[in-house]
C-alpha cells in the first residue's frame, strides 16, 4: 500500500514533466517563428526573354522651314528713316527700293564737296597758266630757276587738290545713295526691324530677307541618330498640321559642332520641289529609316545602375534567383534600350520590380515573353 508521501512525489514529478514539455514546445515555436521571419520573401517580377533580331527603325523629328539663304538688310549710314515701302511677307525684286533715310544732310555734304571741287579746279587752272608762263620765260632767260620751280610745285599741288576734291565728291555721292535701301536679290521679307520716323544706326537690321533659291527643313538631331543614319538617307517631310502635304528632302548640311546646351546637331535638309502649302516658318516632321542593325532590345524599365554603370537583373532559371549583369547601351529609343554587349539570346531579364531586388534573391516569374 502506497504511502501519502509517495503520492505527493508522483504528482510533483508529473507536473514537472509536463511543464518541461510545454516550455520546450514554446521554445520550438519561437525558433520556428524566427526562422520563418529571417527567410527572404519570394518576390514576384515581370520578365522578358531576350533574343537578337534585325531592327530597321524609323525616326521622326520635328523641325521648321527656313530659307536656304537669309540676308539682313541695313543702311550703311545712320539717320532718320522717313519712308518704308515694304513689310513682312512682301515679295521683293532685285534693286527694288525698300526704305529711305532723310537725305538732306548728305545732300548738303555733296553740295559742299562739289563747291570745293570747283574751287580746286580754278586754282589748278591758275597754277597751270603760271607754270606755262614761267616755262616760256625760263627758255628765253627772263626768269630765274627758283621761280620756275615754284610754279611747277604749285601746279602739282593744285592737281593733287583737284584729285582730292573729286574723291570727296564721289564719297558724298555714295553717301547720298546710301540713304536709299535697295534689295540686292529677289526674295521675301520675313521680318522688319524699324519703322518710319525712327533714328537708325549704321548696320542696324531693317529687313531680314529670305532669298529665292531654295528652302531648308531644319532639325536638331541627336548624335546616336546621326551615327545610325544611312550615307544618303531618304527623308520624307510633312506638315505637322496637315500630314497629307509631303515633300522629299536631301541632307544639305550637318553642323560640325553640337549645341552646348542640348548636345544635338543642327541638320539642314533641302526640300525638293516644296508644295505651295509649305511656307517659311511652318513646323514639319521629318522621317527617315535607319540602317538595319542586329541587336538586343529590352524595355527601358529593365534598366538600372550597377556601380554607377548601366545594368539589368538576370534570372537564373535553375535556381529562380537574380543577379546583376552590367551591360553596354548602344542606343536609347522611345520606350526601349538597344543593348550593345552584356546580354545573350535566352537571358531572362527582369522588366518590372528592379528597384526592390538584391543579388541572390528568389523571384517568382509573373510573365515571361519572347
PECORTA-V476797 format. One record per pair of residues at least 6 apart in sequence whose ideal C-beta (glycine too) atoms are under 6 Angstrom apart, sorted by the first residue. I is the first residue (numbers start at 1). J is the second residue. D is the distance in whole Angstrom. If there is no record, write none. Layout:
((I J D) (I J D))
//
This chain:
((42 362 5) (42 364 5) (43 363 5) (44 364 5) (44 366 5) (45 350 5) (45 353 4) (45 363 5) (46 351 5) (46 352 4) (46 366 5) (46 367 5) (47 315 6) (47 348 5) (47 350 5) (47 365 5) (47 368 5) (48 349 6) (48 351 5) (48 369 5) (49 348 5) (49 368 6) (49 370 5) (50 296 5) (50 343 5) (50 347 5) (50 349 6) (51 345 5) (52 294 6) (52 296 6) (52 345 5) (54 292 5) (54 294 5) (55 293 6) (56 292 4) (57 290 5) (58 287 6) (58 289 5) (59 225 6) (59 288 6) (60 285 6) (60 287 5) (61 219 5) (61 286 5) (62 285 6) (63 217 5) (63 218 5) (63 219 4) (63 284 6) (64 218 6) (64 283 5) (65 215 6) (65 217 6) (65 280 6) (65 282 5) (66 216 5) (66 218 5) (67 210 3) (68 213 6) (68 214 4) (68 216 5) (69 211 4) (69 213 6) (70 210 5) (71 209 5) (72 205 5) (72 208 5) (73 206 6) (73 207 4) (73 209 6) (74 203 5) (74 204 6) (74 205 6) (74 206 5) (75 181 6) (76 178 5) (77 178 5) (77 202 5) (78 201 5) (78 202 5) (79 101 4) (79 102 6) (80 102 5) (80 199 5) (81 99 6) (81 101 6) (81 194 6) (81 196 6) (81 198 6) (81 200 6) (82 100 6) (82 102 5) (83 100 4) (83 196 6) (84 99 5) (84 196 5) (85 97 6) (85 98 6) (86 98 5) (86 189 6) (88 189 5) (88 191 6) (88 192 6) (90 189 5) (91 188 5) (92 183 5) (93 186 5) (94 186 5) (95 182 5) (96 183 5) (97 180 6) (97 182 6) (98 181 5) (99 181 4) (99 206 6) (100 180 5) (101 179 4) (103 176 6) (103 179 4) (106 175 5) (106 176 5) (106 179 6) (109 172 5) (110 172 4) (110 176 6) (113 168 4) (113 169 4) (113 172 4) (114 169 6) (116 165 5) (117 165 4) (117 169 5) (120 161 4) (120 162 5) (120 165 4) (121 162 6) (123 158 5) (124 158 4) (124 159 6) (124 162 5) (127 154 5) (127 155 4) (127 158 4) (128 155 5) (130 151 5) (131 151 4) (131 152 6) (131 155 4) (134 143 6) (134 147 6) (134 148 5) (134 151 4) (137 143 4) (138 148 5) (185 211 5) (186 212 5) (187 209 4) (187 210 5) (187 211 4) (187 212 5) (188 210 5) (189 207 5) (189 209 6) (190 208 5) (190 210 5) (191 208 4) (192 207 5) (193 205 4) (193 206 5) (194 200 5) (194 206 5) (210 280 6) (214 270 6) (215 271 5) (215 274 5) (216 268 4) (216 270 6) (217 237 5) (217 249 6) (217 269 5) (217 271 6) (217 284 5) (217 286 6) (218 268 6) (219 267 5) (219 286 6) (220 264 4) (221 264 6) (221 265 5) (221 267 5) (222 264 6) (224 331 5) (228 290 4) (230 291 5) (233 288 5) (235 249 4) (235 269 6) (235 286 5) (235 288 5) (236 246 6) (236 287 5) (237 247 5) (237 249 5) (237 284 5) (237 286 5) (238 246 5) (238 285 5) (239 245 5) (239 284 6) (240 283 5) (240 285 6) (245 275 6) (245 277 5) (247 271 5) (247 274 5) (248 272 5) (249 269 4) (249 271 6) (250 270 5) (251 269 6) (252 268 5) (252 270 4) (253 268 4) (254 265 6) (254 267 5) (255 265 5) (255 266 4) (258 265 5) (295 338 5) (296 339 4) (296 343 5) (297 336 5) (297 338 5) (298 337 6) (298 349 6) (299 351 5) (300 335 6) (300 336 6) (300 337 5) (301 351 5) (302 312 5) (302 349 5) (302 351 5) (303 310 6) (303 337 5) (304 311 6) (304 354 5) (306 324 5) (306 326 5) (309 326 6) (310 327 6) (310 329 5) (311 324 5) (311 325 6) (311 326 5) (311 327 6) (312 325 5) (312 327 6) (312 349 5) (313 322 5) (313 350 4) (313 354 5) (313 357 5) (314 323 6) (314 325 5) (314 347 5) (314 349 6) (315 322 6) (315 348 4) (320 362 5) (320 363 6) (321 360 5) (321 362 6) (322 357 5) (322 361 6) (322 363 6) (323 359 6) (325 342 6) (326 342 6) (327 339 5) (327 342 3) (328 340 4) (328 341 4) (328 342 6) (329 337 6) (330 338 5) (330 340 4) (331 338 4))
//
